Amino acid sequence: RMAWTVVRDRAALERIESYEDAFRRIQQATGVADMDELVTAFLQAEDSNLALFNYAQELNDEIERLEEAANETRAEIATFRGQGAANDAQRRRAQADLEARLARAEER
């Protein structure tokens, strides 16, 4: 039982030393010596990153909506062009029919 306590305490000390080493490396990299200041800086950075992520997501959603609207507009344009071509063909047939009637009427 005593051996288990020693092993557990040694593992806890190793974790603490590991945390202290990590904190020292963070201090050296950031130049921030105060733990509270470092935590505050990380929390602010996390809040800022979350806000930027949410903004980027909103922009992506807006892009998707605009792309969908553009595709719908392109489809409508294609439909109207097709209708215009059909109307042109119908007008040409009607014109040809009227010209043929006129020609028959002039022959009489």
C-alpha positions as CSV (number, residue, x, y, z in Angstrom):
1,R,0.0,0.0,0.0
2,M,2.8,2.3,0.8
3,A,4.5,1.6,-2.5
4,W,1.4,2.5,-4.4
5,T,1.2,5.9,-2.6
6,V,4.9,6.5,-3.5
7,V,4.2,5.7,-7.2
8,R,1.1,7.8,-7.2
9,D,3.0,10.8,-5.6
10,R,5.9,10.4,-8.0
11,A,3.5,10.4,-11.0
12,A,1.8,13.6,-9.6
13,L,5.2,15.3,-9.2
14,E,6.2,14.4,-12.7
15,R,3.0,15.9,-14.0
16,I,3.6,19.0,-12.0
17,E,7.2,19.3,-13.3
18,S,5.8,18.7,-16.8
19,Y,3.3,21.5,-16.4
20,E,5.9,23.8,-14.9
21,D,8.3,23.1,-17.9
22,A,5.5,23.8,-20.3
23,F,4.7,27.1,-18.5
24,R,8.3,28.1,-18.7
25,R,8.4,27.4,-22.4
26,I,5.2,29.4,-22.9
27,Q,6.7,32.3,-20.8
28,Q,9.8,32.3,-23.0
29,A,7.8,32.2,-26.2
30,T,5.3,34.9,-25.2
31,G,7.3,37.0,-22.8
32,V,4.4,36.9,-20.3
33,A,5.6,36.1,-16.8
34,D,2.4,36.2,-14.9
35,M,0.2,33.1,-15.0
36,D,-3.0,35.1,-14.6
37,E,-2.0,37.4,-17.4
38,L,-1.2,34.5,-19.6
39,V,-4.5,32.8,-18.9
40,T,-6.3,36.0,-19.7
41,A,-4.4,36.4,-22.9
42,F,-5.3,32.9,-24.0
43,L,-8.9,33.3,-23.1
44,Q,-9.1,36.6,-25.1
45,A,-7.4,34.9,-28.0
46,E,-9.9,32.0,-27.8
47,D,-12.8,34.5,-27.7
48,S,-11.4,36.3,-30.7
49,N,-10.8,33.1,-32.6
50,L,-14.4,32.0,-31.9
51,A,-15.8,35.3,-33.1
52,L,-13.7,35.1,-36.3
53,F,-14.8,31.5,-36.9
54,N,-18.5,32.5,-36.5
55,Y,-18.0,35.5,-38.8
56,A,-16.3,33.2,-41.4
57,Q,-19.2,30.8,-41.1
58,E,-21.7,33.6,-41.7
59,L,-19.8,34.7,-44.7
60,N,-19.8,31.1,-46.1
61,D,-23.5,30.9,-45.5
62,E,-24.0,34.2,-47.4
63,I,-21.8,33.0,-50.2
64,E,-23.9,29.8,-50.5
65,R,-27.2,31.9,-50.6
66,L,-25.8,34.2,-53.2
67,E,-24.5,31.3,-55.4
68,E,-28.0,29.7,-55.1
69,A,-29.7,32.9,-56.1
70,A,-27.2,33.3,-59.0
71,N,-27.9,29.8,-60.2
72,E,-31.7,30.4,-60.0
73,T,-31.3,33.6,-62.0
74,R,-29.2,31.8,-64.7
75,A,-31.9,29.1,-64.9
76,E,-34.6,31.8,-65.4
77,I,-32.5,33.5,-68.1
78,A,-32.1,30.2,-69.9
79,T,-35.9,29.6,-69.6
80,F,-36.7,33.1,-71.0
81,R,-34.1,32.7,-73.8
82,G,-35.8,29.3,-74.7
83,Q,-39.2,30.9,-74.7
84,G,-37.9,33.8,-76.8
85,A,-36.6,31.3,-79.4
86,A,-39.9,29.4,-79.3
87,N,-41.8,32.7,-79.8
88,D,-39.4,33.6,-82.7
89,A,-40.1,30.3,-84.4
90,Q,-43.9,30.7,-83.8
91,R,-43.8,34.3,-85.2
92,R,-41.8,33.0,-88.3
93,R,-44.4,30.3,-88.9
94,A,-47.2,32.8,-88.5
95,Q,-45.5,35.2,-90.8
96,A,-44.9,32.5,-93.4
97,D,-48.6,31.4,-93.1
98,L,-49.8,35.0,-93.6
99,E,-47.4,35.5,-96.6
100,A,-48.7,32.3,-98.1
101,R,-52.3,33.5,-97.6
102,L,-51.5,36.9,-99.1
103,A,-49.8,35.2,-102.1
104,R,-53.0,33.0,-102.6
105,A,-55.2,36.0,-102.3
106,E,-53.2,38.0,-104.8
107,E,-53.4,35.1,-107.3
108,R,-57.1,35.2,-107.3
